[in-house]
Amino acid sequence: MAEPSTIARPYAEAAFKLADEKHLLAEWSRWLADLAAVATDERVGRAIRDPNLSAAKLAGLIVAILAGRLSGDAENFVRLLAENGRLDVVGEIRAQFEALRNEREGVVEAEIVSAYELEAAQVADLVAGLERKMGRTVKARVSIDRELIGGVKVVLGDKVIDGSVRAQLGALEQALKA
């Protein structure tokens, strides 16, 4: 069986192309987020996996749940996914769509992990520094990991900047063993 990312790619690219042509990237981001939230609901998930439920009924169910929140194009997208049995990869479609959108808009996502809760000013300073270094807009998600002991760790795509006390202690340990 193909990987979800492989299955999702053509759908994400098609949605992105349509959204970009119509200058509706933000709207499609919202619609895909809503669709992903619905598709990950346990009850809807059971319906998606139910072989006795036709694609038309399944699409109708999802469109009804999202009544008034989807455009005609977005509703057609739901129907297409249902017909092709791809509603189970909506989360991956959304992730790939967002990656395409970020690339188009010059945005890089950063995961900032701190040992302690950061104040808004600290996050803003850190983001500003990352933006200067990357030359792109940084969209940050902040989380807390007490095991870092102190400091922060920043993940930008495949780059990791680890300024945590835990990492420094690990480096010191390796130096002492050498």
C-alpha positions in Angstrom: 0.0 0.0 0.0 1.2 3.5 -0.8 2.3 5.9 1.9 -0.3 8.5 2.9 2.0 11.3 1.8 2.2 9.8 -1.7 -1.6 9.4 -1.9 -2.2 12.9 -0.6 0.3 14.8 -2.8 -1.8 15.0 -6.1 -4.9 16.2 -4.1 -2.9 18.8 -2.2 -1.3 20.0 -5.4 -4.7 20.2 -7.1 -6.3 22.1 -4.2 -3.3 24.4 -4.0 -3.4 25.1 -7.8 -7.2 25.9 -7.6 -6.8 28.0 -4.5 -3.9 29.9 -6.0 -5.6 30.6 -9.3 -8.6 32.0 -7.4 -6.5 33.9 -4.8 -8.1 31.9 -2.0 -5.2 30.3 -0.2 -6.2 31.5 3.2 -9.8 30.3 2.7 -8.7 26.9 1.4 -6.4 26.6 4.5 -9.4 27.2 6.7 -11.6 24.8 4.7 -9.0 22.0 4.8 -8.5 22.6 8.5 -12.2 22.2 9.1 -12.4 19.2 6.9 -9.4 17.6 8.7 -11.0 18.2 12.0 -14.2 16.5 10.9 -12.5 13.6 9.3 -10.5 12.9 12.4 -13.6 12.7 14.6 -14.0 9.1 15.8 -17.7 8.9 14.6 -16.9 10.3 11.1 -13.9 8.0 10.9 -16.1 5.0 11.5 -18.4 6.3 8.6 -15.3 6.7 6.4 -14.3 3.1 7.0 -17.8 1.7 6.6 -17.9 -0.2 3.3 -21.7 -0.1 3.3 -21.9 3.7 3.1 -21.8 5.0 -0.5 -19.4 7.7 -1.5 -22.3 10.1 -2.2 -23.8 9.6 1.3 -20.4 9.9 3.0 -19.7 13.2 1.1 -23.2 14.4 1.9 -22.6 13.6 5.6 -19.4 15.6 5.7 -20.8 18.5 3.7 -23.8 18.6 6.0 -21.6 18.7 9.1 -19.7 21.6 7.5 -22.9 23.3 6.2 -22.3 26.9 5.3 -18.5 26.7 6.0 -17.4 25.4 2.6 -17.5 26.9 -0.9 -18.9 25.1 -3.9 -15.3 24.1 -4.9 -14.5 22.8 -1.5 -17.7 20.8 -1.4 -16.8 19.3 -4.8 -13.3 18.5 -3.4 -15.0 16.6 -0.5 -17.1 14.7 -3.1 -14.0 13.9 -5.1 -12.1 12.6 -2.0 -15.1 10.4 -1.1 -15.5 9.0 -4.6 -11.8 8.1 -4.6 -11.8 6.7 -1.1 -9.3 9.3 0.1 -11.1 11.0 3.0 -8.7 9.1 5.3 -5.7 11.2 4.2 -7.3 14.6 4.6 -4.9 15.5 7.4 -1.9 14.8 5.1 -3.5 16.7 2.3 -3.9 19.6 4.6 -0.3 19.4 5.8 1.1 19.3 2.2 -1.2 22.1 1.1 0.1 24.2 4.0 3.7 23.4 3.0 3.0 24.6 -0.5 1.3 27.7 0.8 4.2 28.5 3.2 6.7 28.1 0.3 4.7 30.4 -1.9 4.4 33.0 0.8 8.0 32.8 2.0 7.1 31.4 5.4 9.0 28.8 7.3 7.5 26.9 10.3 9.5 26.7 13.5 8.9 24.5 16.5 10.3 26.3 19.6 10.6 24.0 22.6 11.4 25.6 25.9 12.1 24.2 29.3 9.8 26.9 30.8 6.9 29.0 29.5 8.2 31.9 27.4 6.7 35.4 27.6 5.3 36.9 24.5 8.2 39.3 24.2 10.7 36.5 24.4 9.0 34.6 21.7 8.8 37.8 19.5 12.5 38.4 20.0 13.4 34.8 19.1 11.2 34.9 16.0 12.7 38.2 14.9 16.2 36.7 15.2 15.2 33.6 13.3 13.6 35.8 10.6 16.8 37.8 10.2 18.9 34.6 10.0 16.5 32.8 7.6 15.5 35.8 5.5 11.9 34.5 5.6 8.9 35.0 7.7 8.8 32.5 10.6 5.5 31.0 11.9 6.3 29.6 15.4 4.7 27.0 17.5 5.8 27.0 21.1 5.8 24.0 23.4 7.2 23.1 26.8 9.5 20.2 27.6 10.7 20.2 31.2 13.4 17.6 30.4 15.4 20.3 28.5 16.3 21.7 32.0 16.8 25.2 30.6 17.2 27.1 27.4 15.4 26.4 24.1 15.5 24.1 21.1 14.4 25.3 17.7 13.4 23.0 14.8 13.2 24.7 11.4 12.4 22.0 8.8 15.4 19.7 8.9 17.6 22.2 10.9 17.8 22.0 14.7 19.3 24.7 16.9 19.6 23.2 20.3 20.5 25.7 23.0 19.1 23.7 25.8 21.0 22.9 29.0 20.3 19.3 28.4 22.2 19.4 25.0 25.1 21.3 26.6 25.4 18.8 29.4 25.3 16.0 26.8 28.1 17.7 24.8 30.1 18.1 28.0 29.6 14.5 28.8 30.9 13.5 25.4 33.9 15.8 25.7 34.8 14.2 29.1 34.6 10.7 27.7 37.0 11.5 24.8 
